[in-house]
Amino acid sequence: MEEDAVTRLPFAIIDELTDGSPAAVDGLQLWDEIVKFGNVEADRALAESAITFNI
């Protein structure tokens, strides 16, 4: 069973958005959290890699 989107870790947060851009036209808003993009999903391994990389 697929995990509910509410419980997934975001791997990207929209912190800048240009009016009229494809993302804005399609409904993305500032501070939206991306938990899946195509076949890419956030998971514990991705989160741990990001934390290690940013240290």
PDB file of N, CA, C and O in Angstrom:
ATOM      1  N   MET A   1       0.838  -1.187   0.000  1.00  0.00           N
ATOM      2  CA  MET A   1       0.000   0.000   0.000  1.00  0.00           C
ATOM      3  C   MET A   1       0.879   1.245   0.000  1.00  0.00           C
ATOM      4  O   MET A   1       1.869   1.311   0.729  1.00  0.00           O
ATOM      5  N   GLU A   2       0.522   2.224  -0.811  1.00  0.00           N
ATOM      6  CA  GLU A   2       1.314   3.445  -0.923  1.00  0.00           C
ATOM      7  C   GLU A   2       1.084   4.342   0.288  1.00  0.00           C
ATOM      8  O   GLU A   2      -0.042   4.498   0.760  1.00  0.00           O
ATOM      9  N   GLU A   3       2.168   4.925   0.778  1.00  0.00           N
ATOM     10  CA  GLU A   3       2.085   5.838   1.907  1.00  0.00           C
ATOM     11  C   GLU A   3       1.258   7.064   1.543  1.00  0.00           C
ATOM     12  O   GLU A   3       1.328   7.548   0.414  1.00  0.00           O
ATOM     13  N   ASP A   4       0.491   7.558   2.472  1.00  0.00           N
ATOM     14  CA  ASP A   4      -0.300   8.767   2.259  1.00  0.00           C
ATOM     15  C   ASP A   4       0.633   9.961   2.091  1.00  0.00           C
ATOM     16  O   ASP A   4       1.641  10.055   2.792  1.00  0.00           O
ATOM     17  N   ALA A   5       0.318  10.868   1.179  1.00  0.00           N
ATOM     18  CA  ALA A   5       1.169  12.035   0.897  1.00  0.00           C
ATOM     19  C   ALA A   5       1.400  12.882   2.135  1.00  0.00           C
ATOM     20  O   ALA A   5       2.439  13.535   2.241  1.00  0.00           O
ATOM     21  N   VAL A   6       0.474  12.891   3.063  1.00  0.00           N
ATOM     22  CA  VAL A   6       0.611  13.708   4.269  1.00  0.00           C
ATOM     23  C   VAL A   6       1.774  13.223   5.123  1.00  0.00           C
ATOM     24  O   VAL A   6       2.391  14.028   5.820  1.00  0.00           O
ATOM     25  N   THR A   7       2.091  11.938   5.092  1.00  0.00           N
ATOM     26  CA  THR A   7       3.145  11.394   5.942  1.00  0.00           C
ATOM     27  C   THR A   7       4.508  11.345   5.260  1.00  0.00           C
ATOM     28  O   THR A   7       5.489  10.976   5.906  1.00  0.00           O
ATOM     29  N   ARG A   8       4.605  11.695   4.005  1.00  0.00           N
ATOM     30  CA  ARG A   8       5.880  11.658   3.280  1.00  0.00           C
ATOM     31  C   ARG A   8       6.733  12.877   3.617  1.00  0.00           C
ATOM     32  O   ARG A   8       6.221  13.955   3.920  1.00  0.00           O
ATOM     33  N   LEU A   9       8.039  12.677   3.557  1.00  0.00           N
ATOM     34  CA  LEU A   9       8.967  13.785   3.753  1.00  0.00           C
ATOM     35  C   LEU A   9       9.098  14.583   2.462  1.00  0.00           C
ATOM     36  O   LEU A   9       9.262  13.995   1.393  1.00  0.00           O
ATOM     37  N   PRO A  10       9.029  15.904   2.540  1.00  0.00           N
ATOM     38  CA  PRO A  10       9.255  16.692   1.321  1.00  0.00           C
ATOM     39  C   PRO A  10      10.740  16.703   0.976  1.00  0.00           C
ATOM     40  O   PRO A  10      11.585  16.744   1.871  1.00  0.00           O
ATOM     41  N   PHE A  11      11.064  16.666  -0.324  1.00  0.00           N
ATOM     42  CA  PHE A  11      12.462  16.793  -0.725  1.00  0.00           C
ATOM     43  C   PHE A  11      12.726  18.126  -1.392  1.00  0.00           C
ATOM     44  O   PHE A  11      13.857  18.420  -1.779  1.00  0.00           O
ATOM     45  N   ALA A  12      11.690  18.930  -1.528  1.00  0.00           N
ATOM     46  CA  ALA A  12      11.845  20.286  -2.061  1.00  0.00           C
ATOM     47  C   ALA A  12      10.706  21.140  -1.520  1.00  0.00           C
ATOM     48  O   ALA A  12       9.588  20.659  -1.334  1.00  0.00           O
ATOM     49  N   ILE A  13      11.003  22.402  -1.272  1.00  0.00           N
ATOM     50  CA  ILE A  13      10.001  23.371  -0.833  1.00  0.00           C
ATOM     51  C   ILE A  13      10.093  24.565  -1.768  1.00  0.00           C
ATOM     52  O   ILE A  13      11.177  25.101  -1.996  1.00  0.00           O
ATOM     53  N   ILE A  14       8.959  24.980  -2.307  1.00  0.00           N
ATOM     54  CA  ILE A  14       8.927  26.105  -3.240  1.00  0.00           C
ATOM     55  C   ILE A  14       9.117  27.395  -2.445  1.00  0.00           C
ATOM     56  O   ILE A  14       8.239  27.792  -1.679  1.00  0.00           O
ATOM     57  N   ASP A  15      10.275  28.052  -2.632  1.00  0.00           N
ATOM     58  CA  ASP A  15      10.540  29.302  -1.908  1.00  0.00           C
ATOM     59  C   ASP A  15      10.622  30.509  -2.837  1.00  0.00           C
ATOM     60  O   ASP A  15      10.856  31.631  -2.387  1.00  0.00           O
ATOM     61  N   GLU A  16      10.430  30.277  -4.126  1.00  0.00           N
ATOM     62  CA  GLU A  16      10.408  31.370  -5.096  1.00  0.00           C
ATOM     63  C   GLU A  16       9.551  30.922  -6.270  1.00  0.00           C
ATOM     64  O   GLU A  16       9.651  29.781  -6.722  1.00  0.00           O
ATOM     65  N   LEU A  17       8.708  31.823  -6.760  1.00  0.00           N
ATOM     66  CA  LEU A  17       7.798  31.481  -7.844  1.00  0.00           C
ATOM     67  C   LEU A  17       7.554  32.729  -8.678  1.00  0.00           C
ATOM     68  O   LEU A  17       7.258  33.794  -8.136  1.00  0.00           O
ATOM     69  N   THR A  18       7.676  32.600  -9.982  1.00  0.00           N
ATOM     70  CA  THR A  18       7.470  33.723 -10.892  1.00  0.00           C
ATOM     71  C   THR A  18       6.037  33.714 -11.402  1.00  0.00           C
ATOM     72  O   THR A  18       5.562  32.701 -11.913  1.00  0.00           O
ATOM     73  N   ASP A  19       5.342  34.854 -11.261  1.00  0.00           N
ATOM     74  CA  ASP A  19       3.980  34.967 -11.781  1.00  0.00           C
ATOM     75  C   ASP A  19       3.967  34.633 -13.265  1.00  0.00           C
ATOM     76  O   ASP A  19       4.818  35.100 -14.021  1.00  0.00           O
ATOM     77  N   GLY A  20       3.008  33.832 -13.674  1.00  0.00           N
ATOM     78  CA  GLY A  20       2.869  33.473 -15.079  1.00  0.00           C
ATOM     79  C   GLY A  20       3.757  32.330 -15.533  1.00  0.00           C
ATOM     80  O   GLY A  20       3.655  31.889 -16.678  1.00  0.00           O
ATOM     81  N   SER A  21       4.628  31.840 -14.655  1.00  0.00           N
ATOM     82  CA  SER A  21       5.493  30.713 -15.029  1.00  0.00           C
ATOM     83  C   SER A  21       4.642  29.448 -15.153  1.00  0.00           C
ATOM     84  O   SER A  21       3.540  29.389 -14.606  1.00  0.00           O
ATOM     85  N   PRO A  22       5.140  28.441 -15.864  1.00  0.00           N
ATOM     86  CA  PRO A  22       4.381  27.190 -15.968  1.00  0.00           C
ATOM     87  C   PRO A  22       4.012  26.609 -14.597  1.00  0.00           C
ATOM     88  O   PRO A  22       2.909  26.092 -14.418  1.00  0.00           O
ATOM     89  N   ALA A  23       4.923  26.692 -13.646  1.00  0.00           N
ATOM     90  CA  ALA A  23       4.632  26.169 -12.304  1.00  0.00           C
ATOM     91  C   ALA A  23       3.487  26.939 -11.655  1.00  0.00           C
ATOM     92  O   ALA A  23       2.583  26.341 -11.071  1.00  0.00           O
ATOM     93  N   ALA A  24       3.526  28.269 -11.758  1.00  0.00           N
ATOM     94  CA  ALA A  24       2.464  29.095 -11.172  1.00  0.00           C
ATOM     95  C   ALA A  24       1.133  28.860 -11.879  1.00  0.00           C
ATOM     96  O   ALA A  24       0.091  28.759 -11.232  1.00  0.00           O
ATOM     97  N   VAL A  25       1.171  28.774 -13.196  1.00  0.00           N
ATOM     98  CA  VAL A  25      -0.050  28.536 -13.973  1.00  0.00           C
ATOM     99  C   VAL A  25      -0.664  27.183 -13.601  1.00  0.00           C
ATOM    100  O   VAL A  25      -1.886  27.046 -13.553  1.00  0.00           O
ATOM    101  N   ASP A  26       0.182  26.190 -13.341  1.00  0.00           N
ATOM    102  CA  ASP A  26      -0.315  24.859 -12.978  1.00  0.00           C
ATOM    103  C   ASP A  26      -0.723  24.751 -11.515  1.00  0.00           C
ATOM    104  O   ASP A  26      -1.196  23.698 -11.088  1.00  0.00           O
ATOM    105  N   GLY A  27      -0.550  25.823 -10.736  1.00  0.00           N
ATOM    106  CA  GLY A  27      -1.084  25.831  -9.379  1.00  0.00           C
ATOM    107  C   GLY A  27      -0.101  25.717  -8.240  1.00  0.00           C
ATOM    108  O   GLY A  27      -0.515  25.716  -7.080  1.00  0.00           O
ATOM    109  N   LEU A  28       1.206  25.620  -8.527  1.00  0.00           N
ATOM    110  CA  LEU A  28       2.154  25.613  -7.414  1.00  0.00           C
ATOM    111  C   LEU A  28       2.104  26.955  -6.700  1.00  0.00           C
ATOM    112  O   LEU A  28       1.908  27.997  -7.326  1.00  0.00           O
ATOM    113  N   GLN A  29       2.284  26.919  -5.384  1.00  0.00           N
ATOM    114  CA  GLN A  29       2.267  28.135  -4.582  1.00  0.00           C
ATOM    115  C   GLN A  29       3.501  28.167  -3.698  1.00  0.00           C
ATOM    116  O   GLN A  29       4.124  27.137  -3.443  1.00  0.00           O
ATOM    117  N   LEU A  30       3.849  29.368  -3.231  1.00  0.00           N
ATOM    118  CA  LEU A  30       4.977  29.497  -2.312  1.00  0.00           C
ATOM    119  C   LEU A  30       4.765  28.580  -1.117  1.00  0.00           C
ATOM    120  O   LEU A  30       3.656  28.446  -0.601  1.00  0.00           O
ATOM    121  N   TRP A  31       5.838  27.963  -0.699  1.00  0.00           N
ATOM    122  CA  TRP A  31       5.925  27.086   0.462  1.00  0.00           C
ATOM    123  C   TRP A  31       5.240  25.737   0.260  1.00  0.00           C
ATOM    124  O   TRP A  31       5.097  24.967   1.210  1.00  0.00           O
ATOM    125  N   ASP A  32       4.810  25.441  -0.991  1.00  0.00           N
ATOM    126  CA  ASP A  32       4.349  24.083  -1.283  1.00  0.00           C
ATOM    127  C   ASP A  32       5.518  23.131  -1.060  1.00  0.00           C
ATOM    128  O   ASP A  32       6.668  23.477  -1.329  1.00  0.00           O
ATOM    129  N   GLU A  33       5.224  21.940  -0.570  1.00  0.00           N
ATOM    130  CA  GLU A  33       6.237  20.919  -0.327  1.00  0.00           C
ATOM    131  C   GLU A  33       6.088  19.815  -1.371  1.00  0.00           C
ATOM    132  O   GLU A  33       5.005  19.256  -1.549  1.00  0.00           O
ATOM    133  N   ILE A  34       7.179  19.511  -2.050  1.00  0.00           N
ATOM    134  CA  ILE A  34       7.177  18.487  -3.088  1.00  0.00           C
ATOM    135  C   ILE A  34       7.593  17.157  -2.455  1.00  0.00           C
ATOM    136  O   ILE A  34       8.684  17.045  -1.896  1.00  0.00           O
ATOM    137  N   VAL A  35       6.724  16.158  -2.547  1.00  0.00           N
ATOM    138  CA  VAL A  35       7.036  14.839  -1.994  1.00  0.00           C
ATOM    139  C   VAL A  35       7.255  13.803  -3.092  1.00  0.00           C
ATOM    140  O   VAL A  35       7.780  12.721  -2.826  1.00  0.00           O
ATOM    141  N   LYS A  36       6.856  14.127  -4.331  1.00  0.00           N
ATOM    142  CA  LYS A  36       7.061  13.216  -5.450  1.00  0.00           C
ATOM    143  C   LYS A  36       7.152  14.037  -6.723  1.00  0.00           C
ATOM    144  O   LYS A  36       6.392  14.986  -6.918  1.00  0.00           O
ATOM    145  N   PHE A  37       8.098  13.661  -7.597  1.00  0.00           N
ATOM    146  CA  PHE A  37       8.259  14.316  -8.889  1.00  0.00           C
ATOM    147  C   PHE A  37       8.564  13.230  -9.898  1.00  0.00           C
ATOM    148  O   PHE A  37       9.668  12.686  -9.910  1.00  0.00           O
ATOM    149  N   GLY A  38       7.603  12.907 -10.742  1.00  0.00           N
ATOM    150  CA  GLY A  38       7.789  11.786 -11.667  1.00  0.00           C
ATOM    151  C   GLY A  38       7.965  10.506 -10.881  1.00  0.00           C
ATOM    152  O   GLY A  38       7.098  10.133 -10.090  1.00  0.00           O
ATOM    153  N   ASN A  39       9.089   9.825 -11.095  1.00  0.00           N
ATOM    154  CA  ASN A  39       9.374   8.584 -10.372  1.00  0.00           C
ATOM    155  C   ASN A  39      10.191   8.807  -9.106  1.00  0.00           C
ATOM    156  O   ASN A  39      10.511   7.845  -8.408  1.00  0.00           O
ATOM    157  N   VAL A  40      10.536  10.054  -8.796  1.00  0.00           N
ATOM    158  CA  VAL A  40      11.365  10.356  -7.636  1.00  0.00           C
ATOM    159  C   VAL A  40      10.471  10.636  -6.437  1.00  0.00           C
ATOM    160  O   VAL A  40       9.587  11.491  -6.490  1.00  0.00           O
ATOM    161  N   GLU A  41      10.715   9.898  -5.348  1.00  0.00           N
ATOM    162  CA  GLU A  41       9.980  10.118  -4.111  1.00  0.00           C
ATOM    163  C   GLU A  41      10.972  10.302  -2.974  1.00  0.00           C
ATOM    164  O   GLU A  41      12.037   9.686  -2.960  1.00  0.00           O
ATOM    165  N   ALA A  42      10.617  11.150  -2.027  1.00  0.00           N
ATOM    166  CA  ALA A  42      11.453  11.318  -0.850  1.00  0.00           C
ATOM    167  C   ALA A  42      11.327  10.077   0.022  1.00  0.00           C
ATOM    168  O   ALA A  42      10.246   9.499   0.136  1.00  0.00           O
ATOM    169  N   ASP A  43      12.421   9.674   0.632  1.00  0.00           N
ATOM    170  CA  ASP A  43      12.391   8.588   1.597  1.00  0.00           C
ATOM    171  C   ASP A  43      13.490   8.827   2.622  1.00  0.00           C
ATOM    172  O   ASP A  43      14.241   9.797   2.520  1.00  0.00           O
ATOM    173  N   ARG A  44      13.581   7.960   3.589  1.00  0.00           N
ATOM    174  CA  ARG A  44      14.552   8.140   4.666  1.00  0.00           C
ATOM    175  C   ARG A  44      15.982   8.225   4.119  1.00  0.00           C
ATOM    176  O   ARG A  44      16.757   9.066   4.575  1.00  0.00           O
ATOM    177  N   ALA A  45      16.345   7.380   3.160  1.00  0.00           N
ATOM    178  CA  ALA A  45      17.706   7.392   2.604  1.00  0.00           C
ATOM    179  C   ALA A  45      18.007   8.726   1.931  1.00  0.00           C
ATOM    180  O   ALA A  45      19.105   9.260   2.086  1.00  0.00           O
ATOM    181  N   LEU A  46      17.047   9.271   1.186  1.00  0.00           N
ATOM    182  CA  LEU A  46      17.241  10.563   0.534  1.00  0.00           C
ATOM    183  C   LEU A  46      17.398  11.663   1.576  1.00  0.00           C
ATOM    184  O   LEU A  46      18.255  12.535   1.436  1.00  0.00           O
ATOM    185  N   ALA A  47      16.575  11.626   2.618  1.00  0.00           N
ATOM    186  CA  ALA A  47      16.659  12.633   3.679  1.00  0.00           C
ATOM    187  C   ALA A  47      18.005  12.560   4.388  1.00  0.00           C
ATOM    188  O   ALA A  47      18.622  13.593   4.647  1.00  0.00           O
ATOM    189  N   GLU A  48      18.469  11.353   4.706  1.00  0.00           N
ATOM    190  CA  GLU A  48      19.766  11.196   5.367  1.00  0.00           C
ATOM    191  C   GLU A  48      20.904  11.667   4.472  1.00  0.00           C
ATOM    192  O   GLU A  48      21.863  12.265   4.961  1.00  0.00           O
ATOM    193  N   SER A  49      20.815  11.411   3.175  1.00  0.00           N
ATOM    194  CA  SER A  49      21.834  11.882   2.237  1.00  0.00           C
ATOM    195  C   SER A  49      21.871  13.399   2.197  1.00  0.00           C
ATOM    196  O   SER A  49      22.946  13.997   2.172  1.00  0.00           O
ATOM    197  N   ALA A  50      20.707  14.020   2.191  1.00  0.00           N
ATOM    198  CA  ALA A  50      20.635  15.482   2.152  1.00  0.00           C
ATOM    199  C   ALA A  50      21.232  16.082   3.413  1.00  0.00           C
ATOM    200  O   ALA A  50      21.952  17.079   3.346  1.00  0.00           O
ATOM    201  N   ILE A  51      20.941  15.488   4.557  1.00  0.00           N
ATOM    202  CA  ILE A  51      21.481  15.992   5.825  1.00  0.00           C
ATOM    203  C   ILE A  51      22.995  15.854   5.828  1.00  0.00           C
ATOM    204  O   ILE A  51      23.697  16.791   6.209  1.00  0.00           O
ATOM    205  N   THR A  52      23.510  14.706   5.411  1.00  0.00           N
ATOM    206  CA  THR A  52      24.952  14.468   5.371  1.00  0.00           C
ATOM    207  C   THR A  52      25.630  15.422   4.399  1.00  0.00           C
ATOM    208  O   THR A  52      26.696  15.959   4.699  1.00  0.00           O
ATOM    209  N   PHE A  53      25.022  15.638   3.239  1.00  0.00           N
ATOM    210  CA  PHE A  53      25.597  16.507   2.219  1.00  0.00           C
ATOM    211  C   PHE A  53      25.668  17.952   2.689  1.00  0.00           C
ATOM    212  O   PHE A  53      26.619  18.656   2.347  1.00  0.00           O
ATOM    213  N   ASN A  54      24.696  18.415   3.460  1.00  0.00           N
ATOM    214  CA  ASN A  54      24.622  19.812   3.883  1.00  0.00           C
ATOM    215  C   ASN A  54      25.453  20.126   5.118  1.00  0.00           C
ATOM    216  O   ASN A  54      25.545  21.289   5.513  1.00  0.00           O
ATOM    217  N   ILE A  55      26.054  19.127   5.730  1.00  0.00           N
ATOM    218  CA  ILE A  55      26.851  19.376   6.944  1.00  0.00           C
ATOM    219  C   ILE A  55      28.203  19.916   6.573  1.00  0.00           C
ATOM    220  O   ILE A  55      29.021  20.189   7.451  1.00  0.00           O
TER     221      ILE A  55
END
